Amino acid sequence: MQGANMLLDEPLRLASVLTPVKPKVFPSLTKIVGTLGPKSHSVEVIEECLVAGMSVARFDFSWMDATYHQEALDNLRKAAQNVKKLCPVMLDTVGPEIQVHNSTGGPIELKAGNHVTITPDLSKAPSAEILPIKFGDLAKVVKKGDTLFIGQYLFTGSETTSSWLEIVETSGENVDCLVNNTATLSGPIFTLHVSKVHISLPTLSEYDKEVISTWGLRNRVDIISLSHTRSAEDVRELRTFLQSHDLQDTQIYAKVENTEGLDHFDEILQEADGIIISRGDLGIDLPPEDVFISQKTAIQKCNLAGKPVIITRVVDSMIDNLRPTRAEATDVANAVLDGTDGILLGAETVRGPYPVDAVSTVGRICAEAESVYNQSAHFKKIVRHIGEPMPHEESVASSAVRTAIKVKAAAILVFTFSGRAARLVAKYRPPMPVLAVVFPREDSDPTEWRSYGTTQARQCFSVRGAYPLMGSTEEAETGGLTKEEYGIKLAVNYGRSVGMLKPFDRLIIFEKIGDSSVVKIIECDAS
């Protein structure tokens, strides 16, 4: 990887650091995925999160039931309607996760130097001496000296809520472990992670299939985050399952969070619609000094492939605090400079007391990093990767971005049906927003959450810089306008309403006419 490609645009005016930041009406180009939970459950808080910059709503089925998540989704729909904003739904699967169900609900204190037994005997009550798990083959796949991590939020790196265990011996189905640090396990579920060991549980569990075929189908989810993706076959299996349940329009984001996933990253990337780099589990499987290069390499590969990539675990301190640490703020900025499409917030919005502040703070950091992003280096890297002769669509999409930069356009307008054209333009990382006008299928109602076209529009919200708008053929015809005239009017009105466009701003139009793709330049009128 060429380190020079990661440099900031020159000249970087360091004096600008001392200049007060001007408040932005329009959010960052980098997307923010917010996980809905107890602290972000109400219509009012979800509205605030959407206004603050949340672009995707994530529903984590590793905790709470479908009834709870349905209530959250219903609230999301009301909130999105109130603020007049599209918001895709991301369903996060559980996958091959080993869990300890704390039936008593009370805290369990593990003390350094003591021993604890991991057992598949579910008749045992969880305690500081014994922890029952729903996996009978642990003793067969681990050995003396292997490392286990356990806790409700062990992936935050907090040594007070998670414990590092070292396997001393196995006895039958039981595993005896030495506790290396004192920690208090709290909550109804603790996750057990076995470092660098293949767990013979299916990536797509029976529970996941049930959730997808009921809750997912009923709500026509836009994106499924496939947890613990270990191979391209995992993605193909889920794709087949979705097609068999009339969910062929649902996108699959492979969640890479272990060394197995990294080993098969190229094949996974080829099969998936997007990638989530889950640094929680990954940070346990890898030595700390290796996490950054894995992240940078993965982001670069996704950028070259033109597929969205999302990074997790960035502002963990905001689970308890109003401000992130300096290191976390720098971490967010560096992910943006590397080329990430989005930042995923988990516990920060689920149980943290400042869900709206977490969204807005991350958005501000992303916006600052975008202002010094080396777009030119990224552009050249993509062009070199595509090679010559360039495919027609790549050539026109890159030309649209190059033209937009040269004429200092305020935005790029793309007419699209599937969202592919918007993703193609966004692949070249233009420094201005990409407004994607999506027209639904002729027999669809664009106001319906489930209509074809609306799904594709919402999915664009996970792509850096892309902002979808739902068009209406009926409204265009009623106003006596062509689709193009209507789309331009829709985009300009939206751009002005959010502070993106002002009179006399230039707008680049990228559209497909017949078998050809064309680029046009227009100027917003003064009215």
Buried (B, 14 or more C-beta within 10 A) or exposed (E): EEEEBBEEEEEEEEEEEEEEEEEEEBBBBBBBBBBBBEBBBBBEBBBBBBBBBBBBBBBBBBBBEBEBBBEBBEBBBBBBEBBEBBBBBBBBBBBBBBBBEBEEEEEBEBEEEEBBBBBBEEEEEBBBEBBBBEBEEBBEBBEEEBBBBBBBBBBBBBBEBBBBBEBBEBEEBBBBBBBBBBBBBBBBEBBBBBBEBEBEBBBBBEBBBEBBBEBBBEBBBBBBBBBBBBBBBBBEBBBEBBEEBEBEBBBBBBBBBBBBBBEBBEEBBEBBBBBBBBBBBBBBBBEEEBBBEBBBBBBBBBBBBBBBBBBBBBBBBBBEBEEBEEEBBEBBBBBBBBBBBBBBBBBBBBBBEBBBBBBBBBBBBBBBBBBBBBBEBBBEBBBEEBEEEBEEBBBBBBBBBBBBBEEEBBBBBBBBBBBBBBBBBBBBBBBBBBBBBBBBBEEBBBEEBEBBBBBBBBBBBBBBBBBBBBBBBEEBEEEEBEBBEBBBBBBBEBBBEEEBBEEEBBBBBBBBEEEEBEBBBBEBEEE
